[in-house]
Amino acid sequence: MLARVIGGGISGVTTAYYLARKGYDVTVVERERYTGMMTSYANGGQLSASNAETWNSWGNVKKGIKWMFQEDAPLKINPKPELSKIGWMARFLANIPNRERNTLETCRMALKAHDYYRAIANDEGIEFDRVEKGILHIYRDERELQHARKVNELYKKAGLDRREVTAQELLSIEPALQQSETAFRGGFYNEQDFTGDIHLFCRNLSRLLKHKYNVKFLKIPATIYDIELWASQGVVIICAGVDSPDLARYIGDKLSIYPVKGYSITVNDPKSAPWVSLLDDETKIVSARLGEARFRAAGTAEFTGKNFDIKQARIQPLVDWTRTLFPEMNTEYVTPWAGLRPMTPSMMPIVKQSNKNTNVYYNTGHGHLGWTLSAYTANQITDIIEATQ
Ligand SMILES: Cc1cc2nc3c(=O)[nH]c(=O)nc-3n(C[C@H](O)[C@H](O)[C@H](O)COP(=O)(O)OP(=O)(O)OC[C@H]3O[C@@H](n4cnc5c(N)ncnc54)[C@H](O)[C@@H]3O)c2cc1C
C-alpha cells in the first residue's frame, strides 16, 4: 500500500521507518532540502522520561503572568491578543486537572520509546552522538526540590528508576560541576534516560530509509490538493510539526497546536563541559554533550506565534547559565538557534485517524518532548493504520 508521510522531522522519519518495515511503499514529503531542518534541528538533545511532567499547573500559570514583561524570563507570553493563543490557553487551563494522569502516561510512553530508539540504533547501526550517561536534575531551591519529590512518585509509578541525590553526590556524578561556585540543595538522577543529536539521527535514518527500505523523498511543500490525491491512492500521515493544523484545517479537522518557541546554543569547544546531561528545573534549561566535539544548552518557552527571530535577550540566559556552571568552558563562540515546539494544550501528542478522511492520519503535536516520544508514537500510528485499513 502507498503511504505518504508529510514532514521529515523526527515524527515523520520514525513514522516512515515503521511503515517501511511493515512493507508499505513509503514516500516522505518534505519542503526543505534535507530532513531534520526545522524543530528537529538543534534541540536540547534529551531523550528524557524524567522530563515527562506536563506544564499544566497553576504554579506555571502564576509564573507566566509574573514573567510577562521580563524579556529574559524562562517562560514569556507575548501579551498581544491572538485568537489561536487565547483558545489554546483556555484549553491549557482546562487540562490542569489531567496533569497527573498525563504526566504518568507521558513517562510510560517515553520509557517505551527509549527501547525503540535503542533498537533502531543498534539493529540498524544509526550513529547520532548518543551519550548513555543518564540525566541529572539539579536544584538550588528547597521548594523546587520538594516539588520534584512529589513528581518523582509519579515517575516511579510509571517505571522510571530516578533517585534523590545530595549536593555532594551531584558533584561526583558530574565532576564538571565542581568548577561552579553555585550552592546546590540536591538533585535527582536516573540512568535510563540518554541524549543524542536529533538532526544527525534524522539524517542518518533518512539515508537508511532510502538505501535499505527504498523509501522515496519528495522535496515539495505538500498542498491540500496533493493530500486529497494521495489519500485516494493510499494513506497520508501528517507529521508537519507546527504546520500540521493548517493542513488539518483544509481536510476539515481541528488540531490545537501552538508554536512554543525555544532557543539553544551549541558550543564547539567543549573542554570542561559536562558529559552527564543536566536538567535545571528552576531556569528551565537542559544541557547535553553531543559526542566529543559539541555541548548544547537549550530551553526557554516563548508564546509569540510562528516567529523564528533569534533574540539576544533570550540567548543570553543560556550563555550566562553555561558560564556560571562551567566557568572553565570556552564560550567565546556559540551557535544560537531558535525552533518552534508543536505544543498541544494537554501536552499530549495527537496520534489518530482523521475525522473527515479515513485515509488521513496524524502523528504530531509532541511539544517539548518530540525527540523523546516520536519512536513510540510512530509505532502507535503504524498500529492504528494497520487496524483501520
Ligand atoms: C529549544 C528546544 C529544545 C527542545 N529540546 C528537546 C529535548 O531535549 N528533548 C525532546 O524530546 N524534545 C525537545 N524539543 C522538542 C522537539 O525538538 C520537537 O518536539 C520535535 O523536533 C518536533 O518534531 P516534528 O517532526 O513534530 O516537527 P519538525 O521537526 O518541525 O518537522 C516537521 C517537518 O514538516 C515539514 N513540513 C511542514 N509543512 C509541510 C508541507 N506542507 N509539506 C512538506 N513538508 C512540510 C517541515 O519543513 C518540517 O521539516 C525541543 C524543542 C525546542 C524548540
The ligand as an SDF file (V2000), in Angstrom:
LIG
                    3D

 53 58  0  0  0  0  0  0  0  0999 V2000
   14.6990   24.7160   22.1650 C   0  0  0  0  0  0  0  0  0  0  0  0
   14.0740   23.3590   22.0680 C   0  0  0  0  0  0  0  0  0  0  0  0
   14.5790   22.3270   22.8460 C   0  0  0  0  0  0  0  0  0  0  0  0
   13.9970   21.0660   22.7880 C   0  0  0  0  0  0  0  0  0  0  0  0
   14.5580   20.0560   23.4990 N   0  0  0  0  0  0  0  0  0  0  0  0
   14.0320   18.8070   23.4380 C   0  0  0  0  0  0  0  0  0  0  0  0
   14.6260   17.7360   24.1500 C   0  0  0  0  0  0  0  0  0  0  0  0
   15.6650   17.8910   24.7910 O   0  0  0  0  0  0  0  0  0  0  0  0
   14.0190   16.5310   24.0960 N   0  0  0  0  0  0  0  0  0  0  0  0
   12.8600   16.3140   23.4040 C   0  0  0  0  0  0  0  0  0  0  0  0
   12.3290   15.2210   23.4360 O   0  0  0  0  0  0  0  0  0  0  0  0
   12.3160   17.3100   22.6460 N   0  0  0  0  0  0  0  0  0  0  0  0
   12.8590   18.5420   22.6690 C   0  0  0  0  0  0  0  0  0  0  0  0
   12.3040   19.5590   21.9440 N   0  0  0  0  0  0  0  0  0  0  0  0
   11.0850   19.2860   21.1550 C   0  0  0  0  0  0  0  0  0  0  0  0
   11.3910   18.5630   19.8490 C   0  0  0  0  0  0  0  0  0  0  0  0
   12.5320   19.1300   19.2500 O   0  0  0  0  0  0  0  0  0  0  0  0
   10.1760   18.6700   18.9150 C   0  0  0  0  0  0  0  0  0  0  0  0
    9.0330   18.1960   19.5820 O   0  0  0  0  0  0  0  0  0  0  0  0
   10.3580   17.8530   17.6490 C   0  0  0  0  0  0  0  0  0  0  0  0
   11.5540   18.1940   16.9890 O   0  0  0  0  0  0  0  0  0  0  0  0
    9.1830   18.0710   16.6980 C   0  0  0  0  0  0  0  0  0  0  0  0
    9.3500   17.2210   15.5990 O   0  0  0  0  0  0  0  0  0  0  0  0
    8.2910   17.2010   14.4240 P   0  0  0  0  0  0  0  0  0  0  0  0
    8.6850   16.1330   13.4910 O   0  0  0  0  0  0  0  0  0  0  0  0
    6.9140   17.1380   15.0040 O   0  0  0  0  0  0  0  0  0  0  0  0
    8.3890   18.6560   13.7790 O   0  0  0  0  0  0  0  0  0  0  0  0
    9.5370   19.2380   12.8110 P   0  0  0  0  0  0  0  0  0  0  0  0
   10.8580   18.7640   13.1990 O   0  0  0  0  0  0  0  0  0  0  0  0
    9.3280   20.7080   12.7440 O   0  0  0  0  0  0  0  0  0  0  0  0
    9.1970   18.5720   11.4300 O   0  0  0  0  0  0  0  0  0  0  0  0
    8.0710   18.9400   10.6640 C   0  0  0  0  0  0  0  0  0  0  0  0
    8.5180   18.9700    9.2190 C   0  0  0  0  0  0  0  0  0  0  0  0
    7.3840   19.1370    8.3810 O   0  0  0  0  0  0  0  0  0  0  0  0
    7.7790   19.9230    7.2650 C   0  0  0  0  0  0  0  0  0  0  0  0
    6.5560   20.4630    6.6710 N   0  0  0  0  0  0  0  0  0  0  0  0
    5.6190   21.2500    7.2460 C   0  0  0  0  0  0  0  0  0  0  0  0
    4.6200   21.5150    6.3780 N   0  0  0  0  0  0  0  0  0  0  0  0
    4.9290   20.8650    5.2290 C   0  0  0  0  0  0  0  0  0  0  0  0
    4.2760   20.7320    3.9780 C   0  0  0  0  0  0  0  0  0  0  0  0
    3.0970   21.3270    3.7190 N   0  0  0  0  0  0  0  0  0  0  0  0
    4.8860   19.9840    3.0190 N   0  0  0  0  0  0  0  0  0  0  0  0
    6.0840   19.3780    3.2460 C   0  0  0  0  0  0  0  0  0  0  0  0
    6.7370   19.4680    4.4190 N   0  0  0  0  0  0  0  0  0  0  0  0
    6.1630   20.1980    5.4020 C   0  0  0  0  0  0  0  0  0  0  0  0
    8.7050   20.9600    7.8790 C   0  0  0  0  0  0  0  0  0  0  0  0
    9.5630   21.5230    6.9100 O   0  0  0  0  0  0  0  0  0  0  0  0
    9.4640   20.1440    8.9310 C   0  0  0  0  0  0  0  0  0  0  0  0
   10.6760   19.6420    8.4550 O   0  0  0  0  0  0  0  0  0  0  0  0
   12.8620   20.8370   21.9480 C   0  0  0  0  0  0  0  0  0  0  0  0
   12.3720   21.8600   21.1620 C   0  0  0  0  0  0  0  0  0  0  0  0
   12.9650   23.1130   21.2090 C   0  0  0  0  0  0  0  0  0  0  0  0
   12.4440   24.2050   20.3400 C   0  0  0  0  0  0  0  0  0  0  0  0
  1  2  1  0
  2  3  1  0
  2 52  2  0
  3  4  2  0
  4  5  1  0
  4 50  1  0
  5  6  2  0
  6  7  1  0
  6 13  1  0
  7  8  2  0
  7  9  1  0
  9 10  1  0
 10 11  2  0
 10 12  1  0
 12 13  2  0
 13 14  1  0
 14 15  1  0
 14 50  1  0
 15 16  1  0
 16 17  1  0
 16 18  1  0
 18 19  1  0
 18 20  1  0
 20 21  1  0
 20 22  1  0
 22 23  1  0
 23 24  1  0
 24 25  2  0
 24 26  1  0
 24 27  1  0
 27 28  1  0
 28 29  2  0
 28 30  1  0
 28 31  1  0
 31 32  1  0
 32 33  1  0
 33 34  1  0
 33 48  1  0
 34 35  1  0
 35 36  1  0
 35 46  1  0
 36 37  1  0
 36 45  1  0
 37 38  2  0
 38 39  1  0
 39 40  1  0
 39 45  2  0
 40 41  1  0
 40 42  2  0
 42 43  1  0
 43 44  2  0
 44 45  1  0
 46 47  1  0
 46 48  1  0
 48 49  1  0
 50 51  2  0
 51 52  1  0
 52 53  1  0
M  END
$$$$
